[in-house]
Amino acid sequence: MARSEASADELRSARINRHLPGVVIPDDMQITNQLNPGNDADCVFWAMPSTALAEIAERVSRSIALRPDPSLFPV
């Protein structure tokens, strides 16, 4: 999940995060700034600076109705 639609657009276009040069985001990985696409996901990967962890975790806990058996991967 990107913080803004502009950031999501940049990531979808470049498939590389400027903070992780050389790490290519696979084409089949969905990039969004919305929380709801995770509702039907088998796995949810979330990466953020530690300063944003509490804010994002709170948003996730209030916004996503995860399946009963999802795998969550904070990275």
Buried (B, 14 or more C-beta within 10 A) or exposed (E): BBEEEEBBEBBBEEBBBEEEEEEEBEEEEEBBBEBEBBEEBEEBEBEBEEEEEEEBEEEBEEEBEBEEEBEEEEE
